[in-house]
Amino acid sequence: MAVAKRTEMAGQGMGMGGMSGGMGGMMGSRKGMMVADGAVATTVAVLQPSDAAVPPNASGISRKVVYDSTLELLVDSVEPASKRVPELVEDARGYISEQTMTGSPGAQRTERWKLRIPVERFDSFVEAVKPMGELAQFNRTSQDVTAEFYDVEARIKNKKVEEQTLNKILQERSGKLDDVLKIEIELSRVRGEIEQLQGRIRVLENLSSLATLTLNVRERDKFAPAAPVVADFPTQIARTWHASVLSLTDLGKSLVLFAVSWAIWTPFLALLAVLAWIVLRRIGPTLRKLPHTLATPRGE
């Protein structure tokens, strides 16, 4: 398949058969299909992405910007933040993408959220989160993907035109099977490219419509859990009795399981015992005479 673009420009002229003024630049695109002698030749004049990456009226376009921010707060305890953050996210109509908590007794605890917040509610959400603790760090970055968005959008339109052309040729084609197969292969390739471009469009729309906020809430001091409550004497007796009953139950279960596991070997063990008894009965008298025989001198 050959892809071509033709642009014709004509400068301003004077007096040509009643034409007034000059003739401006012209841009055209021509698409066609030619099938000859079992070979498929395609000539499609496609609008290049660079020509339509951004609409002509640049002042009226909807910009696509990806926002990514990091906010770190210092708090006395992470428990209030653990309850408050999900409520604020729900009020902002966002969602929690990730949530992790680290820490142990004797160390600082840290809770981390990765949040997706609608862009129009992002600033108010940040202002609602900041009062939960002392601000330690706040970073915001942005990436303008407007050009990429409209570039992909233009490529999708061109690929759909190409798909329609191939579909029309495939419906009208009644030649050799090889030619039909070549058209179907080309059509499959074009549809695959359209799906990839549409997937990229969805990703860009998602990233630009929802801002990403990584929220870290860290405790100032090391975590010291509350001292355990000591049980009274009756409670200790009850717990000890209960533990003893459980131990006795476990012992009974173990004995039953042991008996069941050896039950299948009982016939074999009984057979071995019978064989041993028969052997000992046969060689028993000989074994009893053996000490006497060894003690008697040979010459006697």
C-alpha positions in Angstrom: 0.0 0.0 0.0 1.3 3.4 -0.9 0.3 6.5 1.0 0.6 9.8 -0.7 -0.3 13.4 0.0 -0.7 16.1 -2.6 -0.7 19.8 -1.9 -1.1 22.4 -4.6 -0.3 26.0 -3.9 -1.0 28.9 -6.3 0.2 32.4 -5.6 -1.8 35.5 -6.2 -2.2 36.5 -9.8 -3.5 39.4 -11.9 -6.5 39.6 -14.3 -7.1 35.9 -15.3 -10.5 35.9 -17.2 -12.5 37.9 -14.7 -11.0 36.3 -11.6 -10.6 38.9 -8.9 -7.9 38.8 -6.3 -5.5 35.9 -6.0 -6.0 32.2 -5.6 -5.2 30.9 -2.1 -3.5 27.7 -1.2 -5.3 24.4 -1.9 -5.1 21.2 0.0 -6.7 18.0 -1.3 -6.7 14.4 -0.5 -7.4 11.6 -3.1 -8.1 8.0 -2.3 -8.5 5.1 -4.6 -8.0 1.5 -5.1 -6.7 -0.4 -8.2 -6.7 -4.1 -8.6 -5.0 -5.6 -11.6 -3.6 -8.9 -12.7 -3.9 -10.6 -9.4 -2.0 -7.9 -7.5 -3.6 -5.4 -5.2 -2.3 -1.9 -5.4 -3.6 0.8 -3.1 -3.2 4.5 -3.3 -4.7 6.4 -0.3 -4.1 10.0 0.2 -4.3 10.4 4.0 -4.4 13.6 6.0 -1.2 13.5 7.9 -1.4 13.6 11.7 0.7 16.8 11.9 -1.9 18.6 9.8 -4.8 17.8 12.2 -3.1 17.3 15.5 -4.7 20.4 16.9 -7.8 22.0 15.5 -7.4 25.3 13.6 -9.2 27.2 16.3 -6.6 26.6 18.9 -8.1 29.1 21.3 -11.3 27.0 21.6 -9.9 23.5 22.0 -10.3 21.5 25.1 -6.8 21.0 26.5 -5.8 17.6 27.8 -3.4 17.9 30.8 -2.2 15.1 33.1 -1.8 16.2 36.7 0.3 14.3 39.2 0.8 15.5 42.8 2.5 14.3 46.0 1.3 15.5 49.5 3.0 14.5 52.8 1.5 15.3 56.2 2.8 14.8 59.8 0.2 13.8 62.3 0.1 12.6 65.9 -1.8 9.4 64.9 -2.7 7.9 61.6 -6.1 6.5 62.8 -8.1 9.8 62.2 -6.6 10.2 58.7 -7.4 6.5 58.0 -11.1 7.3 58.6 -11.2 10.8 57.1 -9.4 10.2 53.8 -11.9 7.7 52.3 -14.8 10.1 53.2 -13.2 13.0 51.4 -12.5 10.8 48.4 -16.1 9.7 48.2 -17.3 13.3 48.5 -15.0 14.3 45.7 -16.3 11.4 43.6 -12.9 9.9 43.1 -11.5 6.5 44.1 -8.6 5.0 46.0 -6.2 3.3 43.6 -3.7 2.0 46.2 -3.5 2.0 50.0 -0.6 0.7 52.2 0.3 1.1 55.9 3.7 0.4 57.4 5.0 0.5 60.9 5.3 -1.5 64.1 5.6 -0.9 67.9 8.6 1.3 68.5 8.7 2.7 65.0 6.9 5.5 63.1 3.8 4.4 61.3 3.1 5.7 57.7 0.0 5.3 55.7 0.1 5.9 51.9 -2.8 6.4 49.5 -2.7 6.7 45.7 -5.9 8.7 44.9 -7.6 9.5 41.6 -9.6 12.7 41.9 -11.6 14.6 39.2 -9.6 17.5 37.9 -12.3 20.1 38.6 -12.5 18.9 42.3 -8.8 18.4 42.8 -7.9 21.8 44.4 -10.7 21.7 46.8 -9.8 18.1 47.8 -6.2 19.1 48.6 -7.4 22.0 50.7 -9.7 19.7 52.6 -6.9 17.2 53.2 -4.2 19.7 54.4 -5.8 20.5 57.8 -5.5 16.9 58.9 -1.8 17.4 59.8 1.3 19.5 59.4 2.3 20.0 55.8 5.7 18.5 55.2 5.8 18.4 51.4 3.6 19.2 48.4 4.6 18.8 44.8 2.6 19.1 41.6 3.6 18.3 38.1 1.6 18.5 34.9 2.0 17.2 31.3 0.2 18.6 28.4 -1.0 15.8 26.1 -3.3 17.9 23.9 -1.2 17.5 20.8 -0.9 13.8 21.3 -4.7 13.4 21.9 -5.7 15.2 18.7 -3.0 13.5 16.8 -4.3 10.1 17.7 -7.9 11.3 17.1 -7.0 12.3 13.6 -5.2 9.1 12.9 -8.3 7.2 14.0 -10.5 9.1 11.5 -8.0 8.4 8.7 -7.9 4.7 9.5 -11.7 4.5 9.6 -11.8 6.0 6.1 -9.2 3.5 5.0 -11.3 0.7 6.6 -14.4 1.8 4.7 -12.6 1.9 1.4 -11.2 -1.6 2.0 -14.7 -2.9 3.0 -16.2 -1.4 -0.2 -13.5 -3.1 -2.4 -13.9 -6.4 -0.6 -17.7 -6.3 -1.2 -17.3 -5.5 -4.9 -14.3 -7.8 -5.5 -15.1 -11.1 -7.3 -11.6 -11.9 -8.7 -9.0 -14.4 -7.6 -9.0 -15.8 -4.1 -5.5 -14.6 -3.5 -6.6 -11.0 -4.1 -9.5 -11.3 -1.7 -7.2 -12.8 1.0 -4.8 -9.9 0.5 -7.6 -7.4 1.0 -8.8 -9.2 4.1 -5.3 -9.2 5.6 -4.9 -5.5 4.9 -8.4 -4.9 6.5 -7.5 -6.9 9.6 -4.3 -4.8 10.0 -6.1 -1.5 9.7 -8.7 -2.6 12.3 -6.0 -3.7 14.7 -4.4 -0.2 14.4 -7.8 1.4 15.0 -8.2 -0.6 18.2 -4.8 0.3 19.4 -5.4 4.0 18.7 -8.8 3.9 20.4 -7.1 2.3 23.5 -4.6 5.1 23.6 -7.4 7.7 23.4 -9.2 6.1 26.4 -5.9 6.1 28.4 -5.3 9.8 27.6 -8.9 10.7 28.5 -8.7 8.9 31.8 -5.4 10.4 32.8 -6.5 13.9 31.9 -9.9 13.7 33.5 -8.6 12.4 36.8 -5.7 13.9 38.7 -3.4 11.5 40.6 -2.5 12.4 44.2 0.0 10.4 46.3 -0.9 11.1 49.9 1.6 10.1 52.7 0.5 10.5 56.3 3.4 10.0 58.7 3.4 10.0 62.5 5.7 12.4 64.3 6.7 10.0 67.1 7.3 6.3 67.4 4.2 4.2 67.8 3.7 2.9 71.4 0.7 0.6 71.7 -1.4 0.8 74.9 -0.4 -1.6 77.7 -2.4 -4.8 77.7 -5.2 -5.2 80.3 -4.3 -7.8 82.9 -7.1 -10.3 83.5 -8.4 -11.0 87.1 -7.9 -14.3 88.9 -11.3 -15.9 88.0 -10.8 -15.0 84.4 -7.3 -16.6 84.5 -8.8 -19.8 86.0 -11.5 -20.0 83.3 -8.9 -19.5 80.6 -6.6 -22.1 82.1 -9.5 -24.6 82.3 -10.5 -23.9 78.8 -6.9 -24.4 77.6 -6.6 -27.7 79.4 -9.9 -29.0 77.9 -8.6 -28.0 74.4 -5.3 -29.8 75.1 -7.1 -32.9 76.2 -9.4 -32.8 73.2 -6.3 -32.5 70.9 -4.7 -35.5 72.6 -7.8 -37.6 72.1 -7.9 -36.6 68.4 -4.2 -37.4 68.0 -4.7 -40.9 69.5 -7.7 -41.6 67.3 -5.8 -40.5 64.2 -2.8 -42.6 65.3 -5.1 -45.7 65.6 -6.7 -45.1 62.3 -3.3 -44.6 60.5 -2.1 -48.0 61.9 -5.4 -49.9 61.4 -4.5 -50.7 57.8 -1.2 -52.3 58.9 -2.9 -54.6 61.5 -3.4 -57.6 59.1 0.2 -57.4 58.0 1.6 -57.2 61.5 -0.6 -60.1 62.6 0.8 -62.2 59.7 4.3 -61.3 60.6 3.7 -62.3 64.2 2.3 -65.7 63.2 5.3 -66.4 60.9 7.7 -65.4 63.7 5.9 -67.8 66.1 6.1 -70.7 63.7 9.8 -70.1 63.0 10.6 -69.8 66.7 8.6 -73.0 67.4 10.6 -75.0 64.8 14.0 -73.8 65.8 13.3 -73.4 69.5 14.5 -76.9 70.6 17.6 -76.6 68.5 18.4 -73.2 70.1 17.9 -74.7 73.6 20.3 -77.6 72.8 22.9 -75.4 71.3 24.6 -74.3 74.6 24.8 -77.9 75.8 26.4 -79.0 72.5 29.0 -76.2 72.5 29.9 -77.1 76.1 30.5 -80.8 75.5 34.1 -81.7 74.4 34.4 -83.4 71.0 36.2 -86.5 72.2 33.5 -87.5 74.6 
